[in-house]
Amino acid sequence: MTSKRLIEEIVTRPVDERIAVAESVLKSLNAPYADSDSAWVKIAERRRHDQHEGRIESVPLEAVKESVARRFSS
């Protein structure tokens, strides 16, 4: 089946099926990053847990912006 024919077939399908196809295609494009995405999710979950348990303290966004601005303004 050609790409053109495949697209013609897909666009005739119900919306939920087209969404499933689109999601599958997009996931296949991002496949090389699946391991790193999973690692970042684990890091984020650990940091969220550590913050909730009081092991780390969050920094207000405005303080971070000011710090970055000072660092790069010189």
C-alpha positions, 0 to 999 in steps of 0.5 A: 500500500502506498503512503497516499492510499494509506492516508486516504484510508485513514482519513475515512476512519472514525475520529477515535481511530484517527487519533489512535493512528496519529498517536502511534505515528507520533510515538514512533517518531519519538522512540529514540527518546523513550529511555531518556523521557523515562529517566526524566520522569523518574527524576521528577517524581523523586524530586517531587517526593523529596520536596513533599517529604521536606528533604529539599526546598523549592525556590520561587520562580521569581528568585530563579529568574533574578538569579539567571538575569544577574548571572547573564547580564555581566 
